[in-house]
């Protein structure tokens, strides 16, 4: 695992996250938001800085939320969410009994 310093432009914060490989510029990653929901982010920049110890180079990512993602709001039309599945079930159940 590679520990990478992630600088989040959307929330103006920094975090250290472990990755199996260093993402490239233009790739998308999914991160958990402060409110617990998942969102897509685009990698804007990748650079390496020499660490304070030994001859080690630490990777850094600069990310921004993918256009089209809403900050802090759940996806109402996400077909993979439990809420969406429950709404679809309830809608089909209501139509079965008397054509409401």
Secondary structure, 3 states (H helix, E strand, C coil): CEEEEEEECCCCEEEEEEECCCCCCCCEEEEECCCCCEEEEEEEEEEEEECCCCCCEEEEEEEEECCCCCCCCCCCCCCCCHHHHHHHHHHHHHHHCCCC
